[in-house]
Amino acid sequence: MNIRRPRLPRTRAGRRRLVQAAMGVCVLALLPATWLFVSTADRLGTTADAPRTEVAVVFGAGLWDGEPSPYLAHRLDAAAKLYGEGRVKVVLVTGDNSREDYDEPDAMRAYLTRHGVPDARIVSDYAGFDTWDSCVRAKKIFGVDEAVLISQGFHIRRAVALCEAAGVRSYGVGVDAKHDATWYYGGAREILAAGKAALDAAFEPDPTFLGPREPGVRRALASE
């Protein structure tokens, strides 16, 4: 079986068009990431900078043997700190519970209660299958209009941009993380995820599971 190798253009004009096409592809690929940086430039900070807001949203980041992964634990530590300082009143934990043997929100809730957040001030979203789903459900299901979002630095810009697109006025807290293989993977993954985020923001698809409105956040706030 003979496979013909692609040949470079022989003329200078042909080579110029090839370079221009390659540059165009690179620019298009980077546009979503540029949008994320520009649109969230003034909406990021640390726990010390976070404004006083009724709700904090913590995004799932995986479990290890049923317990929050180190990355998720850092997010939850930041939420517990914000609650302890009186900067937030309720913590909405959103994650994956698509399988009976995998329950991110309940593991997150248990971790927070061990670190000083009352159970009555924690609300669980069991259908936060990705960032867009979590943001849309925070708005449409739990009635969140404004929130402090908590995630790692490589993800927080996307979280803020998507929650803003979903109608949640957002401020992002990017927690510290060890620059290990997971961190580098997450950073590289965000380049690709930025494209999906731009499409989600533009077309606003329904989340995987929507369901009826839930009064959890309202009840937690009323329990003061």
Secondary structure, 3 states (H helix, E strand, C coil): CCCCCCCCCCCHHHHHHHHHHHHHHHHHHHHHHHHHHHHCCCCEECCCCCCCCCEEEEECCCEECCEECHHHHHHHHHHHHHHHCCCCCEEEEECECCECCECHHHHHHHHHHHCCCCHHHEEEECECCCHHHHHHHHHHCCCCCEEEEEEEHHHHHHHHHHHHHCCCEEEEEEECCCCCHHHHHHHHHHHHHHHHHHHHHHHCCCCCCCCCCCCHHHHHHHCC
